[in-house]
Amino acid sequence: MLPVAAAAAPLTRVQLAGREWHELAGWAKANRLSFTWNRPAKLAHLTNATTRLSFAADSQQSVINGVKVWLSLPITPHAGGLLISVLDVETVLKPILAPKRSSPPRRIRTIVLDPGHGGKDPGNQEGGLLEKRYSLLLAQQVRAKLQAAGYHVLLTRNRDTFVDLPDRVALGNRAKADLFLSLHFNAIASRATSAEGIETFCLTPHTASSTHAPPQTTQGSTLAGHKTTGESILMGYQIQKALVRRLGMVDRGVKHARFVVLRDTTMPAVLIEAGFMSAKGDLRKITDATSRARMASAIVEAIRIYRQQTGG
């Protein structure tokens, strides 16, 4: 965690390529973090008693207390040092390391679970195994655990039916839900490459490119989901951390996208890809009820921690 007083200290901003940046070493010092830079390996580490951050030059990948988190812009070498974008400090680092507590506390009571796909839309397929079936089974397991913890839970679909994406969003917005979690399982079509592990998506900041989009595909307009950007990245971070640690699966990181269920929701929202159906090890966990129960427990634990951090 960052000391609040230090995090608020003014920092010099560097103008470069139409963006504002902080010198990474200066930002570390202002936040009472020691700074080391392994130049040959192009790796920088920022640490204190409770926090460890790792950054790679010319890369958008960072590691925050053991969890991979993708930045909107790469760490950029400049004038013999490294720069981190002000955008990433404000929309990634601060929300995760120094969460704002709502005042008065905003109680977290109603949670919408959105099992991906359904009906005519099977989602990813591996032989006769369909994503739509396992996303619903996971949602039902998460619902049971959340209800046991005292939450009011709504599902965007309760059975194998097709629900349009805008209708899923509308359900959450009408209910004035406190959190929206979209549940999915990943896959890749080509057997020439391999991929495995868990990744969690939050809404892309309005002046940035999504993680897997070309760098020039920015969007200047403010979307409904941008009102809760900080809460969403914190929720995504806690879910990613809990799932990876509980399941022992590969950490593919917290990423950014402009999915409908992220951009149009009026509450903190994340989309979880809890493993690859195209990876044998992941598929065994996806199709195993005991492993899915661990996934469900991890999600509930992440919500508990998020609630403590935000005062909800």
Backbone torsions as a table, in degrees:
resi	resn	phi	psi	omega
1	MET	NA	149.7	178.1
2	LEU	-93.8	139.9	173.3
3	PRO	-65.5	128.4	-172.7
4	VAL	-59.6	-44.0	-177.8
5	ALA	-62.4	-41.6	-179.3
6	ALA	-69.1	-38.1	-178.2
7	ALA	-63.5	-25.2	-178.3
8	ALA	-87.4	-4.2	-177.4
9	ALA	-64.1	140.4	179.9
10	PRO	-67.7	144.5	-179.8
11	LEU	-130.1	147.3	174.6
12	THR	-67.9	136.9	177.7
13	ARG	-108.6	138.1	179.5
14	VAL	-104.5	132.8	176.4
15	GLN	-93.6	122.8	-179.0
16	LEU	-153.3	128.0	176.2
17	ALA	54.1	38.8	177.0
18	GLY	75.4	12.0	-178.9
19	ARG	-125.9	162.4	172.6
20	GLU	-103.4	139.7	-175.6
21	TRP	-134.9	156.0	167.7
22	HIS	-108.5	145.4	167.2
23	GLU	-67.3	126.7	-173.3
24	LEU	-62.0	-40.9	179.1
25	ALA	-64.2	-39.5	178.4
26	GLY	-67.8	-40.1	177.4
27	TRP	-63.5	-40.1	178.5
28	ALA	-61.7	-46.4	-179.1
29	LYS	-61.6	-43.2	-179.7
30	ALA	-62.7	-25.6	-179.3
31	ASN	-106.0	19.1	174.6
32	ARG	56.9	42.8	176.0
33	LEU	-114.5	133.8	173.9
34	SER	-72.8	147.3	-174.3
35	PHE	-123.6	124.4	173.7
36	THR	-130.9	141.7	-177.6
37	TRP	-131.2	115.1	174.1
38	ASN	-87.9	95.2	-174.0
39	ARG	-61.1	-45.1	179.8
40	PRO	-60.1	-38.1	-179.8
41	ALA	-86.6	-8.0	-178.9
42	LYS	60.4	33.5	-178.0
43	LEU	-116.6	134.8	175.9
44	ALA	-117.3	138.7	178.8
45	HIS	-124.5	132.8	178.3
46	LEU	-121.7	124.9	-173.4
47	THR	-141.3	152.2	162.5
48	ASN	-145.5	-163.5	-174.3
49	ALA	-64.0	-26.2	-174.5
50	THR	-120.4	-6.8	-170.9
51	THR	-132.8	138.2	172.9
52	ARG	-136.4	119.0	179.2
53	LEU	-117.8	139.3	176.9
54	SER	-128.5	135.0	179.6
55	PHE	-133.5	148.9	175.7
56	ALA	-117.3	134.5	178.5
57	ALA	-60.3	140.0	179.4
58	ASP	64.3	25.2	-179.2
59	SER	-133.1	149.3	175.1
60	GLN	-93.0	-4.9	-177.4
61	GLN	-87.2	129.9	173.4
62	SER	-127.6	164.7	175.0
63	VAL	-126.2	120.5	-178.1
64	ILE	-113.5	108.2	-178.7
65	ASN	48.9	46.8	174.1
66	GLY	87.5	-1.4	-178.6
67	VAL	-114.7	131.6	179.8
68	LYS	-74.4	130.7	178.7
69	VAL	-134.9	128.8	-180.0
70	TRP	-87.3	132.0	175.4
71	LEU	-85.1	162.9	176.1
72	SER	-76.6	-30.9	-178.5
73	LEU	-131.0	147.1	-178.7
74	PRO	-70.8	151.1	169.6
75	ILE	-63.5	127.7	-167.1
76	THR	-117.5	121.1	174.1
77	PRO	-65.7	137.7	-178.4
78	HIS	-162.0	127.4	174.9
79	ALA	51.8	41.0	176.9
80	GLY	82.4	1.2	178.7
81	GLY	-130.4	-163.1	179.4
82	LEU	-124.0	143.4	177.5
83	LEU	-114.2	142.1	170.3
84	ILE	-120.2	138.0	-174.8
85	SER	-68.8	143.7	174.0
86	VAL	-59.5	-35.3	178.1
87	LEU	-56.4	-45.6	-178.9
88	ASP	-71.6	-35.0	175.4
89	VAL	-60.6	-44.0	-174.3
90	GLU	-78.9	-32.7	-173.3
91	THR	-105.0	-10.0	179.5
92	VAL	-123.9	-61.2	-171.4
93	LEU	-67.4	-51.6	-177.8
94	LYS	-61.5	-47.0	179.7
95	PRO	-59.9	-33.8	-178.7
96	ILE	-81.8	-42.6	-172.6
97	LEU	-90.7	-24.8	179.5
98	ALA	-137.9	67.5	-175.6
99	PRO	-59.8	141.3	175.9
100	LYS	-82.9	132.5	175.5
101	ARG	-92.2	128.4	-177.5
102	SER	-69.0	141.8	179.5
103	SER	-135.8	115.5	-2.1
104	PRO	-68.3	159.1	-178.9
105	PRO	-54.4	132.2	177.1
106	ARG	-92.4	109.8	-173.9
107	ARG	-67.1	133.8	175.8
108	ILE	-95.1	109.3	-179.0
109	ARG	-125.0	-48.7	-174.9
110	THR	-100.1	125.1	-179.0
111	ILE	-124.6	129.9	176.2
112	VAL	-99.1	127.6	173.1
113	LEU	-106.7	130.7	-174.0
114	ASP	-118.6	89.6	177.4
115	PRO	-66.9	121.3	-174.7
116	GLY	-63.5	148.3	171.9
117	HIS	67.6	-154.4	-178.0
118	GLY	123.8	151.5	178.5
119	GLY	59.9	-125.4	-177.7
120	LYS	-68.5	-11.2	-179.4
121	ASP	-107.0	98.4	-176.2
122	PRO	-76.7	-15.6	-172.5
123	GLY	74.2	-152.9	179.3
124	ASN	-70.3	149.8	-177.8
125	GLN	-132.1	140.9	173.9
126	GLU	-134.1	99.4	-170.9
127	GLY	63.4	-127.4	177.6
128	GLY	-91.7	7.3	-178.6
129	LEU	-91.9	126.5	-172.6
130	LEU	-115.1	135.0	178.6
131	GLU	-57.0	-40.2	-175.8
132	LYS	-58.6	-33.8	179.8
133	ARG	-69.2	-46.6	-173.4
134	TYR	-78.6	-27.2	174.7
135	SER	-67.5	-36.8	177.7
136	LEU	-70.2	-41.3	178.2
137	LEU	-61.5	-41.9	178.2
138	LEU	-64.4	-42.9	179.2
139	ALA	-59.6	-40.4	179.8
140	GLN	-66.7	-37.1	177.8
141	GLN	-69.7	-40.1	176.6
142	VAL	-64.4	-43.0	179.9
143	ARG	-58.0	-45.4	-178.1
144	ALA	-60.4	-42.1	-178.8
145	LYS	-71.5	-37.7	177.6
146	LEU	-67.0	-42.1	178.1
147	GLN	-63.0	-38.3	177.7
148	ALA	-64.8	-26.1	178.4
149	ALA	-88.2	0.2	174.2
150	GLY	99.6	8.6	-179.7
151	TYR	-88.0	153.7	170.2
152	HIS	-92.1	123.0	-171.8
153	VAL	-122.1	133.0	174.4
154	LEU	-118.3	140.6	174.0
155	LEU	-108.4	138.9	178.1
156	THR	-71.5	-22.0	169.2
157	ARG	-148.5	139.7	-178.4
158	ASN	-104.4	-7.1	-178.7
159	ARG	-149.9	-170.9	-175.1
160	ASP	-81.2	73.1	178.9
161	THR	-126.0	154.8	177.6
162	PHE	-88.1	130.4	177.9
163	VAL	-129.0	123.5	178.5
164	ASP	-61.1	148.5	-179.5
165	LEU	-57.6	-44.8	178.1
166	PRO	-60.8	-31.5	179.1
167	ASP	-71.5	-32.2	176.3
168	ARG	-65.1	-45.5	178.1
169	VAL	-62.9	-43.9	-177.0
170	ALA	-61.2	-36.6	178.5
171	LEU	-60.0	-47.5	-180.0
172	GLY	-64.7	-41.7	-179.1
173	ASN	-67.8	-41.1	178.7
174	ARG	-63.2	-38.6	-178.4
175	ALA	-76.2	-7.0	-174.9
176	LYS	51.1	47.5	-177.4
177	ALA	-64.6	158.8	-179.3
178	ASP	-94.3	-25.0	176.7
179	LEU	-146.0	149.8	177.2
180	PHE	-132.0	117.8	-178.1
181	LEU	-119.9	115.2	178.5
182	SER	-96.6	127.1	-170.7
183	LEU	-109.9	125.5	-176.8
184	HIS	-143.1	168.4	169.7
185	PHE	-130.8	139.5	-170.9
186	ASN	-87.7	174.8	172.2
187	ALA	-170.8	157.1	169.1
188	ILE	-122.0	144.8	-174.4
189	ALA	-78.9	-34.4	-173.2
190	SER	-87.4	131.2	175.2
191	ARG	-83.7	-3.3	178.7
192	ALA	-75.5	-19.7	177.0
193	THR	-123.3	164.5	179.5
194	SER	-129.5	149.9	176.5
195	ALA	-153.4	145.3	178.5
196	GLU	-153.7	163.2	173.6
197	GLY	109.4	-174.6	-171.9
198	ILE	-110.4	139.5	171.8
199	GLU	-141.0	146.7	-177.7
200	THR	-126.0	131.9	-176.2
201	PHE	-108.1	139.2	171.6
202	CYS	-123.4	166.0	-177.2
203	LEU	-65.2	136.7	176.6
204	THR	-67.1	133.3	173.7
205	PRO	-55.2	148.6	-166.6
206	HIS	-68.0	-14.8	177.8
207	THR	-109.4	15.7	-174.5
208	ALA	-119.3	167.8	172.2
209	SER	-92.4	146.5	175.2
210	SER	-66.1	159.7	-172.5
211	THR	-55.2	-43.8	-175.7
212	HIS	-103.4	15.4	179.0
213	ALA	-99.5	157.0	174.7
214	PRO	-57.7	146.8	-174.8
215	PRO	-56.1	-27.1	-175.4
216	GLN	-84.6	-3.6	-174.6
217	THR	-87.7	61.5	177.2
218	THR	-88.0	165.4	178.5
219	GLN	-138.8	124.9	-174.1
220	GLY	-86.0	-18.4	-175.1
221	SER	-77.0	148.1	176.5
222	THR	-86.5	129.9	-178.4
223	LEU	-102.7	164.2	-179.4
224	ALA	-55.2	-41.3	-177.3
225	GLY	-67.6	-16.8	-179.3
226	HIS	-69.8	-16.2	178.8
227	LYS	-68.1	-20.2	-178.5
228	THR	-123.9	32.2	-176.9
229	THR	-57.1	-46.5	-178.0
230	GLY	-62.9	-44.9	179.3
231	GLU	-64.7	-37.8	-178.4
232	SER	-66.5	-43.2	-179.4
233	ILE	-67.9	-35.3	176.4
234	LEU	-65.7	-43.9	178.5
235	MET	-63.3	-44.8	178.9
236	GLY	-61.3	-40.2	178.9
237	TYR	-62.4	-47.2	-178.7
238	GLN	-65.8	-37.4	177.5
239	ILE	-66.6	-45.7	179.2
240	GLN	-59.3	-46.4	-179.6
241	LYS	-61.1	-46.7	-176.9
242	ALA	-66.3	-42.4	-179.2
243	LEU	-65.6	-46.4	-178.2
244	VAL	-62.8	-43.5	-177.7
245	ARG	-72.4	-38.2	-178.3
246	ARG	-73.4	-35.8	-174.9
247	LEU	-97.2	-16.2	-177.5
248	GLY	67.1	30.0	-178.3
249	MET	-99.0	166.7	-178.0
250	VAL	-64.7	136.7	179.5
251	ASP	-91.2	104.4	178.4
252	ARG	-91.9	-7.8	169.6
253	GLY	101.5	163.3	170.8
254	VAL	-84.7	125.5	-172.5
255	LYS	-124.7	177.1	-177.9
256	HIS	-122.3	137.8	177.1
257	ALA	-153.1	164.6	176.5
258	ARG	-111.3	45.3	176.0
259	PHE	-62.0	149.1	-178.3
260	VAL	-54.5	-41.8	-175.7
261	VAL	-72.7	-9.9	175.4
262	LEU	-100.1	-38.2	-172.0
263	ARG	-82.1	-26.5	-172.9
264	ASP	-106.8	-2.8	178.0
265	THR	-80.9	146.7	-177.4
266	THR	-100.8	8.6	176.7
267	MET	-126.2	165.4	175.1
268	PRO	-53.3	132.4	-174.2
269	ALA	-141.8	142.1	175.4
270	VAL	-138.9	156.2	173.2
271	LEU	-119.6	124.8	-174.3
272	ILE	-106.3	126.2	170.5
273	GLU	-106.9	96.5	-168.4
274	ALA	-90.7	45.1	177.4
275	GLY	123.2	163.2	-178.2
276	PHE	-104.2	122.6	175.5
277	MET	-67.6	-22.0	179.9
278	SER	-84.3	-1.6	176.8
279	ALA	-108.9	124.6	-172.0
280	LYS	-57.9	-44.3	-178.7
281	GLY	-64.1	-43.9	177.9
282	ASP	-64.0	-42.3	-176.7
283	LEU	-61.0	-36.9	178.0
284	ARG	-60.9	-39.0	178.9
285	LYS	-72.0	-39.9	-178.5
286	ILE	-62.1	-39.3	-175.5
287	THR	-90.4	-4.1	-178.9
288	ASP	-97.7	122.7	-175.8
289	ALA	-61.0	-36.9	-180.0
290	THR	-66.1	-42.3	178.4
291	SER	-66.9	-38.9	177.3
292	ARG	-65.5	-32.9	176.7
293	ALA	-64.3	-35.5	175.7
294	ARG	-67.5	-38.1	174.7
295	MET	-59.6	-46.7	-179.3
296	ALA	-61.2	-43.3	179.3
297	SER	-63.4	-38.5	179.0
298	ALA	-63.7	-42.1	179.3
299	ILE	-64.0	-43.3	179.2
300	VAL	-64.7	-40.3	177.7
301	GLU	-63.5	-40.3	178.4
302	ALA	-62.6	-39.6	177.8
303	ILE	-64.7	-39.1	178.6
304	ARG	-61.2	-44.8	180.0
305	ILE	-67.4	-43.7	177.3
306	TYR	-57.5	-42.5	-179.5
307	ARG	-62.9	-41.8	177.5
308	GLN	-62.9	-42.2	-175.5
309	GLN	-68.9	-32.7	-174.8
310	THR	-99.9	-3.3	-179.8
311	GLY	75.9	19.9	-178.4
312	GLY	-88.1	NA	NA
